[in-house]
Amino acid sequence: MLREITQRELRNDSGGVMRALDAGESFVVTRNGVAVGELTPLRRHRMVSKDAVLSVFAHAAPIDFERFRRDVDALAHQDPTPRG
């Protein structure tokens, strides 16, 4: 659940709000009792182990590379002639 804070709280305790964001908390900012924005922490990039990746793709459908190349060639204009 998002914690509601006023514009004044955000201004007066920005350091505390930033620490809470860093800890994963999210906020709805209000002005005169009306919600005007949402503050949410950025998603951090996480490293995933090779074994985890391989297990996710273990049951994926195989890729037909010839068909994939034909599809890309049909959609992408790859004329090497300079334009202009």
C-alpha positions as CSV (number, residue, x, y, z in Angstrom):
1,M,0.0,0.0,0.0
2,L,1.3,3.5,-0.9
3,R,1.9,5.9,2.0
4,E,0.2,9.3,1.5
5,I,2.3,12.4,2.2
6,T,1.5,16.0,1.6
7,Q,3.6,18.3,-0.5
8,R,4.7,20.0,2.7
9,E,5.9,16.7,4.2
10,L,7.8,16.0,1.0
11,R,9.5,19.4,1.1
12,N,10.2,19.4,4.9
13,D,11.4,15.8,5.2
14,S,12.8,15.1,1.8
15,G,15.8,13.3,3.4
16,G,13.5,10.9,5.2
17,V,11.4,10.4,2.1
18,M,14.5,9.6,0.1
19,R,15.7,7.1,2.7
20,A,12.2,5.4,2.7
21,L,12.3,5.2,-1.1
22,D,15.8,3.7,-0.9
23,A,14.3,1.1,1.5
24,G,11.6,0.3,-1.1
25,E,8.7,2.3,0.2
26,S,6.3,4.1,-2.2
27,F,4.4,7.3,-1.7
28,V,1.4,9.3,-3.1
29,V,2.0,13.0,-2.9
30,T,-1.0,15.2,-2.2
31,R,-1.6,18.9,-2.5
32,N,-4.7,20.4,-0.8
33,G,-5.9,16.8,-0.2
34,V,-5.8,15.9,-3.9
35,A,-3.3,13.2,-5.1
36,V,-0.9,14.9,-7.6
37,G,1.9,12.3,-8.0
38,E,3.4,9.1,-7.0
39,L,7.0,8.4,-5.9
40,T,8.2,4.9,-6.3
41,P,11.7,3.5,-6.0
42,L,13.6,2.6,-9.1
43,R,14.0,-1.0,-9.9
44,R,17.5,-2.1,-9.3
45,H,19.2,-4.2,-11.9
46,R,19.8,-7.6,-10.5
47,M,22.2,-10.2,-11.6
48,V,20.7,-13.6,-12.4
49,S,22.7,-16.7,-12.3
50,K,23.4,-18.7,-15.5
51,D,21.6,-21.7,-14.0
52,A,18.5,-19.6,-13.4
53,V,18.5,-18.3,-17.0
54,L,19.1,-21.8,-18.4
55,S,16.2,-23.2,-16.3
56,V,13.8,-20.5,-17.6
57,F,14.7,-21.2,-21.2
58,A,15.0,-25.0,-20.9
59,H,11.4,-25.5,-22.0
60,A,11.2,-22.6,-24.6
61,A,10.2,-23.4,-28.1
62,P,13.2,-23.9,-30.4
63,I,14.1,-21.1,-32.8
64,D,14.2,-21.9,-36.6
65,F,17.0,-19.5,-37.5
66,E,16.4,-19.8,-41.3
67,R,12.7,-18.8,-40.8
68,F,13.8,-16.0,-38.4
69,R,16.2,-14.6,-40.9
70,R,13.6,-14.7,-43.7
71,D,11.2,-12.8,-41.4
72,V,13.7,-10.2,-40.6
73,D,14.8,-9.8,-44.2
74,A,11.1,-9.4,-45.3
75,L,10.6,-6.5,-42.7
76,A,14.0,-4.7,-42.7
77,H,15.2,-2.7,-45.6
78,Q,18.9,-3.6,-45.9
79,D,20.0,-1.8,-49.1
80,P,23.6,-0.8,-48.7
81,T,23.4,1.9,-51.4
82,P,24.1,5.3,-49.9
83,R,21.1,7.6,-49.7
84,G,21.9,11.0,-51.1
